[in-house]
Amino acid sequence: MAARRKRKKSRTERISFKPRTSKRKNKRQVGRLGPSLIRILKILAVACVFVCAAACIVVGIVVGFSFLEKYVKETTPVSDETVRLELADVPAWVNDQLKQKVLAAARGDGDDLRLDENAAGPVQQNIAREVVWLDEVTVQRTHDGFHIEGRWRRPVGLVKSGLRRFYVDAEQVVLDFVEMPHLPIVKITGLPLIIKIPPLGEVWVRDDLAAAIEIIKRLEQMDKLVTPDKPLLYEIDRVDVSNFNGRENTQHPHIVMYAKDNTQIIWGAEVGKWQRHLESTDEQKLAKLYGYYKEYGTLSGGAKYINLRDPQDNIPLPIDKY
């Protein structure tokens, strides 16, 4: 009996021993998990710190850029896009291309558009240097830009030299070529020995050129007085001064004009010298020409030529070309 009790007790002890073994294992597992969990928590904590720091940096950058943008707007000069450039008293004949040419010169490289006390000077210098079409330029600073005005040079004659084309105004000032199809600009041909042309903006001193321009100016005056609704000058293609002062042939007309259809208009001696060659006066020549124009409504009325220099002819008659 005693032996059985011992075995039962021994079995009981073995049975009661298993739970103790499980508790020890759990303790060992908890002991093993402890450092790993701590490491994970540390990593998470470090990550949180980095995330918070990154967020703070982003916020700081955004705030910094906002402040910088405000600072730049307040401290940098006004850009050329915000500066107002006003061209004052612009004649109707000035086209957009010519206006843009002046405005581009006024802007320069952009540095001259600072709205300070000395800003108008450089802008005025830029225009005077780059644009010969505008003379006596004055620039005044306004609260938001610049007020630009001056005396515009209107071209009256077109001269060709080789592949180069350029204009001259009523004062014989040389102007660069800009398309002006709406203006009655007359070609001036027959200028010999064009060796050197003056720089743009300079006066081209030539007697033959001056003689052609003087006739064009007289025609402009008559258009305003006699035919303002239909200017005769639009029908003049060119003024030929090849035989100016009889340099090619003393017996031939000194100056000849041509209409758009190539009708020859014989003018004769330069303005003011009609009496030397026993021609009609300059006023008579103009009266004959405009009398013909008003009667026929055009210079291309079928005439082979229109003779203005003969004092015996009161009104030129059209002569059949054929």
SEKOLNU-854394 format. One record per residue: residue number from 1; residue in one letter; z, y, x of N, C-alpha, C in turn. Coordinates in steps of 0.05 Angstrom, whole numbers, always signed. Atoms other than C-alpha are relative to their C-alpha. Layout:
residues N
(NUM,A,(Z,Y,X),(Z,Y,X),(Z,Y,X))
...
end
This chain:
residues 322
(1,M,(+0,-24,+17),(+0,+0,+0),(+0,+25,+17))
(2,A,(-1,-23,-18),(+17,+44,+56),(-27,+6,+12))
(3,A,(+27,-4,-12),(-50,+32,+87),(-19,+12,-18))
(4,R,(+18,-12,+19),(-87,+50,+25),(+6,+29,-4))
(5,R,(-7,-28,+3),(-49,+114,+17),(-11,+16,+23))
(6,K,(+10,-15,-23),(-67,+133,+87),(-30,+4,-2))
(7,R,(+29,-3,+2),(-141,+119,+74),(-7,+21,-21))
(8,K,(+5,-20,+21),(-138,+160,+10),(+5,+27,+11))
(9,K,(-7,-25,-11),(-104,+215,+47),(-21,+9,+20))
(10,S,(+20,-6,-19),(-154,+211,+101),(-26,+9,-13))
(11,R,(+24,-8,+15),(-211,+215,+50),(+4,+28,-11))
(12,T,(-6,-26,+11),(-177,+273,+18),(-2,+21,+21))
(13,E,(+2,-19,-22),(-171,+307,+84),(-29,+6,+7))
(14,R,(+28,-4,-6),(-244,+295,+98),(-14,+17,-21))
(15,I,(+12,-16,+21),(-263,+322,+31),(+9,+28,+1))
(16,S,(-10,-27,-1),(-218,+382,+38),(-9,+15,+25))
(17,F,(+8,-13,-25),(-246,+396,+108),(-28,+14,-3))
(18,K,(+27,-11,+3),(-318,+412,+84),(+0,+29,-8))
(19,P,(+0,-28,+7),(-300,+476,+49),(+8,+17,+23))
(20,R,(-7,-16,-23),(-267,+502,+112),(-23,+3,+19))
(21,T,(+23,-2,-18),(-329,+486,+152),(-20,+20,-11))
(22,S,(+19,-19,+13),(-373,+527,+102),(+10,+29,+4))
(23,K,(-10,-27,-4),(-327,+587,+108),(-4,+9,+29))
(24,R,(+4,-7,-28),(-332,+585,+183),(-29,+7,+6))
(25,K,(+28,-6,-3),(-407,+581,+180),(-8,+27,-11))
(26,N,(+5,-26,+12),(-409,+640,+133),(+9,+23,+18))
(27,K,(-10,-21,-17),(-366,+679,+179),(-18,+4,+25))
(28,R,(+18,-2,-23),(-412,+661,+237),(-25,+15,-7))
(29,Q,(+24,-13,+9),(-473,+683,+197),(+4,+30,-4))
(30,V,(-6,-29,+3),(-440,+748,+177),(+3,+13,+26))
(31,G,(-3,-11,-27),(-422,+758,+249),(-26,+5,+13))
(32,R,(+27,-3,-12),(-494,+747,+269),(-15,+22,-13))
(33,L,(+15,-21,+15),(-522,+793,+214),(+11,+27,+5))
(34,G,(-12,-26,-4),(-475,+849,+230),(-15,+18,+19))
(35,P,(+15,-17,-19),(-509,+876,+293),(-28,+7,-9))
(36,S,(+27,-6,+9),(-579,+869,+263),(+0,+21,-22))
(37,L,(-2,-19,+21),(-558,+906,+201),(+6,+28,+11))
(38,I,(-8,-25,-12),(-527,+960,+243),(-24,+13,+14))
(39,R,(+24,-11,-13),(-591,+966,+284),(-20,+11,-20))
(40,I,(+18,-10,+21),(-633,+972,+221),(+9,+26,-11))
(41,L,(-11,-25,+11),(-587,+1025,+193),(-4,+23,+20))
(42,K,(+4,-21,-20),(-591,+1062,+259),(-29,+10,+0))
(43,I,(+28,-7,+0),(-667,+1059,+258),(-7,+17,-24))
(44,L,(+5,-15,+24),(-668,+1083,+186),(+11,+28,+3))
(45,A,(-13,-27,-4),(-621,+1140,+204),(-17,+17,+18))
(46,V,(+17,-15,-18),(-665,+1160,+263),(-26,+9,-14))
(47,A,(+25,-7,+14),(-727,+1157,+219),(+5,+23,-19))
(48,C,(-6,-22,+19),(-694,+1201,+167),(+3,+26,+15))
(49,V,(-3,-24,-15),(-676,+1250,+221),(-28,+11,+8))
(50,F,(+27,-9,-7),(-749,+1252,+245),(-15,+11,-24))
(51,V,(+14,-9,+24),(-775,+1259,+174),(+10,+28,-8))
(52,C,(-11,-26,+7),(-728,+1316,+160),(-9,+22,+20))
(53,A,(+9,-19,-20),(-746,+1349,+226),(-29,+8,-4))
(54,A,(+29,-5,+4),(-821,+1341,+212),(-4,+19,-24))
(55,A,(+2,-17,+23),(-811,+1371,+143),(+7,+29,+6))
(56,C,(-9,-27,-8),(-774,+1430,+173),(-22,+14,+17))
(57,I,(+22,-11,-17),(-830,+1439,+224),(-23,+10,-17))
(58,V,(+22,-8,+18),(-883,+1439,+170),(+6,+25,-16))
(59,V,(-8,-24,+15),(-845,+1489,+128),(+0,+24,+18))
(60,G,(-1,-22,-19),(-835,+1531,+190),(-28,+10,+7))
(61,I,(+27,-8,-6),(-909,+1529,+206),(-13,+15,-22))
(62,V,(+11,-13,+24),(-929,+1548,+135),(+11,+29,-1))
(63,V,(-13,-27,+2),(-879,+1606,+135),(-11,+17,+23))
(64,G,(+10,-15,-23),(-902,+1626,+205),(-28,+10,-4))
(65,F,(+27,-9,+5),(-975,+1627,+185),(-2,+22,-21))
(66,S,(+0,-21,+21),(-960,+1667,+123),(+8,+27,+13))
(67,F,(-8,-25,-13),(-923,+1718,+165),(-21,+10,+19))
(68,L,(+21,-9,-19),(-977,+1718,+218),(-24,+12,-14))
(69,E,(+22,-10,+16),(-1031,+1728,+166),(+6,+29,-9))
(70,K,(-8,-27,+9),(-993,+1787,+138),(+1,+19,+23))
(71,Y,(-2,-17,-24),(-981,+1814,+208),(-28,+8,+9))
(72,V,(+27,-6,-8),(-1055,+1808,+226),(-13,+20,-18))
(73,K,(+12,-18,+19),(-1077,+1843,+163),(+11,+29,+4))
(74,E,(-12,-26,-2),(-1029,+1900,+177),(-7,+13,+27))
(75,T,(+2,-12,-26),(-1043,+1909,+251),(-29,+1,+11))
(76,T,(+27,+0,-10),(-1117,+1893,+263),(-17,+22,-12))
(77,P,(+16,-21,+11),(-1171,+1946,+254),(-16,-10,-24))
(78,V,(+16,+7,+23),(-1212,+1947,+190),(-27,-11,+8))
(79,S,(+25,+12,-8),(-1273,+1902,+195),(-23,+16,-12))
(80,D,(+23,-15,+8),(-1344,+1928,+187),(-8,-6,-29))
(81,E,(+7,+7,+27),(-1349,+1892,+120),(+16,+17,-20))
(82,T,(-16,-16,+19),(-1294,+1935,+89),(-4,+30,+4))
(83,V,(+5,-28,-5),(-1316,+2001,+120),(-25,+8,-17))
(84,R,(+22,-10,+17),(-1360,+2041,+72),(-17,+19,+15))
(85,L,(+19,-17,-14),(-1422,+2071,+103),(-18,+13,-21))
(86,E,(+14,-15,+20),(-1453,+2125,+60),(-22,+18,+13))
(87,L,(+23,-17,-9),(-1523,+2154,+73),(-4,+22,-21))
(88,A,(+2,-22,+19),(-1526,+2223,+42),(-27,+13,+1))
(89,D,(+25,-15,+1),(-1587,+2262,+19),(-24,-15,+11))
(90,V,(+22,+17,-10),(-1636,+2206,+32),(-25,+7,-17))
(91,P,(+24,-6,+15),(-1708,+2226,+13),(-10,-25,-15))
(92,A,(+9,+22,+16),(-1743,+2183,-39),(-19,-18,+15))
(93,W,(+19,+16,-15),(-1795,+2159,+11),(+13,-20,+19))
(94,V,(-14,+18,-19),(-1743,+2124,+55),(+5,-27,-14))
(95,N,(-2,+26,+12),(-1747,+2050,+40),(+25,-15,+10))
(96,D,(-25,+15,-6),(-1692,+1997,+44),(+0,-9,+29))
(97,Q,(+1,+9,-27),(-1716,+1971,+111),(+9,+22,+20))
(98,L,(-8,-22,-18),(-1707,+2039,+143),(+30,+7,-4))
(99,K,(-28,-5,+5),(-1639,+2049,+110),(+17,-21,+15))
(100,Q,(-15,+21,-14),(-1615,+1982,+137),(-1,+3,+30))
(101,K,(+2,-5,-29),(-1640,+2002,+206),(+21,+20,+9))
(102,V,(-20,-20,-7),(-1595,+2063,+205),(+29,-12,-2))
(103,L,(-26,+12,+4),(-1535,+2024,+177),(+7,-19,+22))
(104,A,(-5,+19,-22),(-1542,+1970,+230),(+6,+14,+25))
(105,A,(-6,-16,-24),(-1543,+2022,+285),(+28,+12,-2))
(106,A,(-27,-12,+4),(-1481,+2055,+255),(+22,-21,+6))
(107,R,(-20,+20,-4),(-1443,+1989,+257),(+3,-7,+29))
(108,G,(-1,+8,-28),(-1462,+1975,+329),(+11,-28,+3))
(109,D,(-12,+27,-3),(-1420,+1916,+353),(+25,-3,-16))
(110,G,(-24,+2,+17),(-1365,+1930,+302),(+24,+14,+11))
(111,D,(-23,-13,-12),(-1317,+1962,+351),(+2,+29,-8))
(112,D,(+0,-29,+6),(-1338,+2032,+330),(+9,+6,-29))
(113,L,(-6,-4,+28),(-1317,+2021,+258),(+30,+2,-6))
(114,R,(-29,-4,+4),(-1242,+2032,+268),(+4,+27,-14))
(115,L,(-5,-25,+15),(-1218,+2084,+219),(+22,+16,+12))
(116,D,(-20,-17,-13),(-1181,+2127,+268),(-12,+28,+3))
(117,E,(+8,-28,-2),(-1187,+2201,+286),(-26,+4,+15))
(118,N,(+24,-3,-17),(-1242,+2191,+338),(-22,-19,-7))
(119,A,(+19,+21,+7),(-1283,+2140,+300),(-28,+11,-4))
(120,A,(+26,-10,+8),(-1340,+2185,+277),(-18,+5,+24))
(121,G,(+15,-6,-24),(-1362,+2203,+348),(-18,-23,+9))
(122,P,(+16,+23,-9),(-1384,+2133,+371),(-21,-8,-21))
(123,V,(+19,+8,+20),(-1418,+2119,+304),(-24,+19,+1))
(124,Q,(+21,-20,-2),(-1458,+2184,+310),(-17,-5,+25))
(125,Q,(+14,+6,-24),(-1477,+2166,+381),(-18,-25,-2))
(126,N,(+16,+24,+5),(-1501,+2097,+360),(-25,+6,-15))
(127,I,(+23,-6,+17),(-1547,+2125,+307),(-20,+17,+16))
(128,A,(+18,-18,-16),(-1575,+2180,+353),(-14,-16,+22))
(129,R,(+12,+16,-22),(-1588,+2128,+407),(-20,-21,-10))
(130,E,(+16,+23,+10),(-1618,+2072,+364),(-21,+8,-20))
(131,V,(+18,-7,+22),(-1654,+2108,+307),(-12,+28,+4))
(132,V,(+13,-26,-4),(-1705,+2163,+321),(-10,+12,-26))
(133,W,(+10,-10,+26),(-1723,+2170,+247),(+19,+21,-11))
(134,L,(-20,-19,+10),(-1659,+2210,+235),(+8,+19,+22))
(135,D,(-6,-20,-20),(-1651,+2275,+272),(+23,+17,-10))
(136,E,(-23,-17,+6),(-1592,+2323,+275),(+21,-15,-16))
(137,V,(-19,+18,+14),(-1545,+2267,+255),(+28,+12,+1))
(138,T,(-28,-6,+1),(-1475,+2284,+232),(+15,-22,-15))
(139,V,(-16,+21,+12),(-1421,+2233,+216),(+28,+10,-5))
(140,Q,(-27,-9,+7),(-1356,+2249,+180),(+15,-24,-10))
(141,R,(-17,+22,+9),(-1299,+2201,+169),(+12,+7,-28))
(142,T,(-13,-2,+27),(-1275,+2190,+97),(+24,-18,+0))
(143,H,(-24,+16,+2),(-1214,+2154,+72),(-5,-30,+3))
(144,D,(+7,+28,-2),(-1251,+2087,+71),(-25,-6,+15))
(145,G,(+24,+6,-15),(-1311,+2095,+115),(-12,+25,+14))
(146,F,(+13,-22,-13),(-1363,+2144,+142),(-22,+11,-18))
(147,H,(+20,-15,+15),(-1408,+2196,+111),(-22,+9,+21))
(148,I,(+21,-4,-20),(-1476,+2199,+148),(-22,+16,-13))
(149,E,(+23,-15,+9),(-1530,+2251,+140),(-15,+12,+23))
(150,G,(+17,-12,-21),(-1586,+2283,+179),(-27,+7,-11))
(151,R,(+28,-8,+9),(-1658,+2306,+177),(-18,-23,+6))
(152,W,(+17,+23,-2),(-1706,+2249,+164),(-27,+8,+10))
(153,R,(+27,-4,-10),(-1771,+2247,+202),(-20,-17,-16))
(154,R,(+20,+15,+16),(-1829,+2228,+156),(-26,-3,+16))
(155,P,(+25,+4,-15),(-1890,+2197,+189),(-24,+11,-15))
(156,V,(+24,-9,+12),(-1957,+2229,+176),(-25,-13,+12))
(157,G,(+22,+12,-13),(-2002,+2194,+225),(+7,-26,+14))
(158,L,(-4,+26,-13),(-2011,+2124,+253),(-19,-2,+23))
(159,V,(+16,+3,-25),(-2036,+2112,+324),(+2,-28,+10))
(160,K,(+0,+27,-12),(-2057,+2046,+355),(-8,+3,+28))
(161,S,(+7,+1,-29),(-2058,+2033,+429),(+2,-29,+8))
(162,G,(-1,+29,-5),(-2078,+1962,+444),(+11,-15,-23))
(163,L,(-14,+14,+22),(-2033,+1917,+404),(+24,+15,-11))
(164,R,(-23,-16,+8),(-1981,+1971,+396),(-7,+19,-22))
(165,R,(+4,-20,+21),(-1974,+2013,+333),(+25,+17,-1))
(166,F,(-23,-18,+3),(-1930,+2073,+324),(-9,+24,-17))
(167,Y,(+5,-24,+17),(-1924,+2135,+280),(+5,+25,+16))
(168,V,(-7,-27,-9),(-1922,+2209,+294),(+7,+16,-25))
(169,D,(-7,-17,+23),(-1889,+2260,+248),(-14,+26,+3))
(170,A,(+14,-26,+0),(-1911,+2331,+233),(+5,+16,+25))
(171,E,(-6,-14,-25),(-1879,+2354,+298),(-9,-16,+25))
(172,Q,(+11,+18,-21),(-1915,+2300,+339),(+21,-16,+14))
(173,V,(-21,+17,-11),(-1851,+2261,+351),(-8,-29,-5))
(174,V,(+7,+29,+1),(-1864,+2187,+365),(+22,-16,-14))
(175,L,(-19,+17,+16),(-1832,+2139,+315),(-9,-29,+2))
(176,D,(+6,+29,-1),(-1828,+2063,+319),(-12,-8,-27))
(177,F,(+14,+9,+23),(-1869,+2024,+269),(+18,-15,-19))
(178,V,(-14,+13,+22),(-1837,+2005,+203),(-20,+0,-24))
(179,E,(+19,+1,+22),(-1878,+1982,+143),(+6,+21,-20))
(180,M,(-2,-21,+20),(-1890,+2041,+97),(-25,+1,-18))
(181,P,(+25,+1,+16),(-1945,+2020,+48),(+0,+20,-23))
(182,H,(-1,-19,+22),(-1921,+2070,-4),(-6,+29,+8))
(183,L,(+5,-27,-10),(-1935,+2131,+40),(-30,+3,+8))
(184,P,(+28,-5,-8),(-2004,+2163,+52),(-2,+6,+30))
(185,I,(+0,-4,-29),(-2001,+2154,+127),(-29,-3,+10))
(186,V,(+28,+0,-8),(-2069,+2171,+158),(-2,-10,+29))
(187,K,(+5,+9,-27),(-2096,+2135,+219),(-12,+23,+16))
(188,I,(+12,-19,-18),(-2112,+2180,+278),(-14,-15,+22))
(189,T,(+16,+15,-19),(-2169,+2153,+320),(-14,+19,+19))
(190,G,(+15,-16,-19),(-2210,+2176,+379),(+16,+14,+21))
(191,L,(-17,-11,-21),(-2152,+2193,+425),(-7,-14,+27))
(192,P,(+7,+14,-25),(-2180,+2178,+494),(+22,+1,+21))
(193,L,(-18,+0,-23),(-2142,+2161,+557),(+30,-2,-8))
(194,I,(-28,+5,+6),(-2078,+2135,+525),(+12,-17,+22))
(195,I,(-11,+14,-23),(-2047,+2117,+591),(+30,-5,-4))
(196,K,(-29,+2,+3),(-1974,+2130,+576),(+8,+14,-26))
(197,I,(-11,-12,+25),(-1940,+2141,+509),(+29,+8,+5))
(198,P,(-28,-9,-4),(-1876,+2181,+508),(+20,-20,-13))
(199,P,(-20,+17,+13),(-1811,+2144,+491),(+4,+8,-29))
(200,L,(-5,-6,+28),(-1792,+2139,+418),(+19,+23,-2))
(201,G,(-16,-23,+4),(-1763,+2203,+393),(-8,+25,+15))
(202,E,(+9,-22,-16),(-1800,+2246,+443),(-26,+11,-12))
(203,V,(+24,-13,+10),(-1856,+2296,+427),(-24,-9,+18))
(204,W,(+24,+7,-14),(-1925,+2272,+446),(-19,+24,+1))
(205,V,(+15,-25,-2),(-1960,+2334,+471),(-29,-6,+6))
(206,R,(+29,+4,-2),(-2035,+2328,+459),(-13,+20,-19))
(207,D,(+14,-19,+17),(-2083,+2381,+433),(-16,-14,-22))
(208,D,(+16,+14,+20),(-2128,+2331,+397),(+18,-13,-21))
(209,L,(-19,+11,+19),(-2068,+2297,+365),(+11,+23,-18))
(210,A,(-10,-23,+16),(-2041,+2365,+343),(-20,+9,-20))
(211,A,(+22,-9,+18),(-2109,+2383,+312),(-2,-19,-24))
(212,A,(+1,+19,+22),(-2110,+2319,+271),(+24,+3,-19))
(213,I,(-24,-4,+16),(-2038,+2329,+247),(-1,+25,-16))
(214,E,(+2,-26,+15),(-2052,+2401,+227),(-17,-3,-25))
(215,I,(+17,+5,+23),(-2108,+2379,+181),(+15,-16,-21))
(216,I,(-16,+16,+19),(-2063,+2326,+150),(+21,+17,-14))
(217,K,(-20,-18,+12),(-2009,+2378,+138),(-13,+19,-21))
(218,R,(+14,-17,+20),(-2060,+2424,+103),(-6,-16,-25))
(219,L,(+6,+16,+23),(-2080,+2367,+58),(+25,-6,-16))
(220,E,(-26,+4,+14),(-2007,+2353,+41),(+7,+24,-17))
(221,Q,(-6,-25,+14),(-1997,+2426,+21),(-18,+3,-25))
(222,M,(+18,-2,+22),(-2059,+2425,-23),(+6,-21,-22))
(223,D,(-8,+20,+19),(-2037,+2360,-56),(+23,+10,-18))
(224,K,(-23,-10,+16),(-1972,+2393,-78),(-9,+22,-19))
(225,L,(+8,-23,+17),(-2008,+2454,-105),(-21,-7,-21))
(226,V,(+24,+5,+17),(-2072,+2425,-135),(+1,-27,-14))
(227,T,(+2,+27,+12),(-2066,+2350,-146),(+26,-15,+4))
(228,P,(-25,+14,-5),(-1992,+2331,-148),(+2,-27,-14))
(229,D,(-1,+26,+14),(-2004,+2274,-198),(-17,-21,+13))
(230,K,(+18,+19,-13),(-2059,+2242,-157),(-8,+12,+27))
(231,P,(+5,-12,-26),(-2055,+2264,-84),(-26,-10,+13))
(232,L,(+25,+7,-13),(-2121,+2265,-48),(+5,-15,+26))
(233,L,(-6,+12,-26),(-2088,+2244,+17),(+1,-30,-1))
(234,Y,(-1,+29,+2),(-2081,+2173,-9),(-28,-12,+3))
(235,E,(+27,+10,-3),(-2157,+2167,-5),(-11,+4,+28))
(236,I,(+8,-5,-28),(-2161,+2189,+68),(+9,-24,+17))
(237,D,(-7,+23,-17),(-2164,+2129,+115),(+7,+9,+28))
(238,R,(-5,-7,-28),(-2169,+2163,+183),(-12,+28,+6))
(239,V,(+10,-25,-11),(-2181,+2227,+222),(-10,-7,+29))
(240,D,(+12,+8,-26),(-2228,+2217,+282),(-3,+25,+17))
(241,V,(+2,-23,-18),(-2220,+2266,+340),(-15,-8,+26))
(242,S,(+15,+9,-24),(-2268,+2230,+388),(-15,+23,+13))
(243,N,(+16,-22,-11),(-2310,+2294,+395),(+16,+26,-2))
(244,F,(-16,-24,+1),(-2252,+2342,+396),(-9,+21,+20))
(245,N,(+10,-22,-17),(-2275,+2409,+424),(-28,-6,+12))
(246,G,(+27,+7,-10),(-2345,+2378,+432),(+0,-15,+26))
(247,R,(-2,+13,-26),(-2322,+2335,+490),(-21,-22,+3))
(248,E,(+21,+19,-2),(-2375,+2283,+473),(-28,+12,-4))
(249,N,(+25,-14,+6),(-2429,+2327,+443),(+6,+26,-14))
(250,T,(-7,-26,+11),(-2423,+2401,+430),(-14,+6,-26))
(251,Q,(+15,-5,+24),(-2474,+2398,+374),(+11,-15,-24))
(252,H,(-10,+17,+22),(-2437,+2346,+333),(+27,+11,-10))
(253,P,(-26,-9,+11),(-2377,+2359,+288),(+23,-8,+18))
(254,H,(-22,+6,-18),(-2313,+2363,+328),(+20,-20,-13))
(255,I,(-19,+18,+14),(-2268,+2329,+275),(-13,-10,-25))
(256,V,(+11,+13,+24),(-2290,+2280,+222),(+21,-17,-13))
(257,M,(-18,+17,+15),(-2249,+2247,+168),(-16,-22,-15))
(258,Y,(+13,+21,+15),(-2265,+2182,+132),(+18,-9,-23))
(259,A,(-14,+9,+24),(-2246,+2160,+62),(+4,-30,+2))
(260,K,(-6,+29,-1),(-2222,+2090,+45),(-25,-17,-1))
(261,D,(+25,+16,+1),(-2293,+2068,+30),(-19,+8,+22))
(262,N,(+15,-8,-24),(-2317,+2098,+96),(-18,+24,-5))
(263,T,(+15,-24,+5),(-2347,+2160,+64),(+8,+21,+21))
(264,Q,(-5,-19,-22),(-2354,+2212,+120),(+5,+28,-12))
(265,I,(-7,-27,+8),(-2320,+2279,+109),(+0,+18,+25))
(266,I,(+4,-16,-24),(-2345,+2330,+160),(+18,+25,-1))
(267,W,(-18,-23,-1),(-2289,+2379,+176),(-10,+21,+19))
(268,G,(+10,-19,-20),(-2314,+2411,+240),(+21,+7,+20))
(269,A,(-18,-9,-20),(-2273,+2452,+288),(+29,-2,-9))
(270,E,(-29,+1,+7),(-2197,+2449,+292),(+8,+24,-16))
(271,V,(-10,-22,+17),(-2157,+2493,+245),(+5,+24,+17))
(272,G,(-4,-25,-14),(-2159,+2565,+266),(-23,+8,+18))
(273,K,(+21,-6,-19),(-2223,+2562,+307),(-28,-2,-14))
(274,W,(+25,+1,+15),(-2276,+2561,+252),(-20,+22,+8))
(275,Q,(+18,-23,-5),(-2303,+2630,+271),(-15,-3,+26))
(276,R,(+13,+4,-25),(-2321,+2608,+341),(-26,-16,-3))
(277,H,(+23,+18,+4),(-2371,+2558,+313),(-15,+7,-26))
(278,L,(+14,-10,+23),(-2395,+2599,+253),(+2,-20,-24))
(279,E,(-4,+20,+21),(-2365,+2549,+204),(+14,+14,-24))
(280,S,(-16,-10,+23),(-2332,+2558,+136),(+29,+4,+9))
(281,T,(-28,-4,-7),(-2261,+2583,+139),(+16,-25,-8))
(282,D,(-17,+24,+6),(-2205,+2532,+136),(+6,-1,-30))
(283,E,(-5,-1,+29),(-2189,+2555,+65),(-24,-8,-16))
(284,Q,(+24,+8,+13),(-2261,+2547,+44),(-5,-30,+2))
(285,K,(+3,+29,-4),(-2263,+2477,+73),(+18,-15,-20))
(286,L,(-19,+13,+18),(-2202,+2458,+33),(-9,+3,-29))
(287,A,(+9,-5,+27),(-2229,+2490,-30),(-24,-18,-7))
(288,K,(+23,+17,+4),(-2295,+2452,-23),(+9,-29,-5))
(289,L,(-9,+28,+2),(-2260,+2386,-12),(+14,-6,-26))
(290,Y,(-16,+5,+25),(-2212,+2392,-71),(-17,+6,-24))
(291,G,(+18,-4,+22),(-2267,+2420,-115),(-16,-25,-5))
(292,Y,(+15,+25,+3),(-2307,+2357,-102),(+18,-22,-12))
(293,Y,(-19,+21,+9),(-2245,+2313,-113),(+7,+3,-29))
(294,K,(-7,-5,+28),(-2227,+2345,-179),(-24,-5,-19))
(295,E,(+23,+4,+17),(-2298,+2342,-205),(-7,-30,-3))
(296,Y,(+8,+28,+1),(-2311,+2269,-188),(+24,-20,-2))
(297,G,(-24,+17,+3),(-2239,+2243,-189),(+6,-18,+23))
(298,T,(-3,+18,-24),(-2247,+2208,-122),(-18,+11,+22))
(299,L,(+17,-6,-23),(-2276,+2217,-53),(-20,-22,+4))
(300,S,(+19,+22,-2),(-2312,+2151,-61),(-19,+0,-24))
(301,G,(+17,-3,+23),(-2360,+2177,-113),(-30,-5,+5))
(302,G,(+28,+6,-6),(-2424,+2151,-82),(-13,+18,+20))
(303,A,(+12,-18,-20),(-2433,+2205,-29),(-2,-13,+27))
(304,K,(+3,+10,-27),(-2459,+2188,+39),(+18,+15,+19))
(305,Y,(-19,-16,-16),(-2420,+2245,+69),(+6,+25,-17))
(306,I,(-9,-25,+12),(-2384,+2309,+47),(+2,+20,+22))
(307,N,(+0,-20,-22),(-2400,+2369,+91),(+16,+24,-8))
(308,L,(-18,-23,+6),(-2345,+2421,+93),(-4,+24,+19))
(309,R,(+1,-21,-20),(-2364,+2462,+154),(-22,+20,-4))
(310,D,(+22,-18,+4),(-2429,+2494,+131),(+8,+22,-19))
(311,P,(-9,-22,+17),(-2412,+2563,+103),(-20,+5,-23))
(312,Q,(+20,-5,+21),(-2476,+2563,+60),(+4,-18,-24))
(313,D,(-5,+18,+22),(-2452,+2505,+18),(+26,+7,-14))
(314,N,(-24,-7,+15),(-2404,+2527,-36),(+15,-25,-10))
(315,I,(-11,+25,+10),(-2393,+2458,-67),(-17,-22,+10))
(316,P,(+16,+23,-10),(-2414,+2394,-32),(-9,-18,-23))
(317,L,(+10,+17,+21),(-2458,+2350,-74),(-1,-29,+11))
(318,P,(+2,+28,-9),(-2455,+2274,-71),(-29,-7,+6))
(319,I,(+27,+8,-9),(-2514,+2244,-34),(+0,-31,-2))
(320,D,(+2,+29,+3),(-2537,+2174,-52),(+0,-13,+27))
(321,K,(-2,+15,-25),(-2519,+2125,+2),(-25,-16,+6))
(322,Y,(+22,+19,-4),(-2581,+2084,-9),(-27,+14,-1))
end
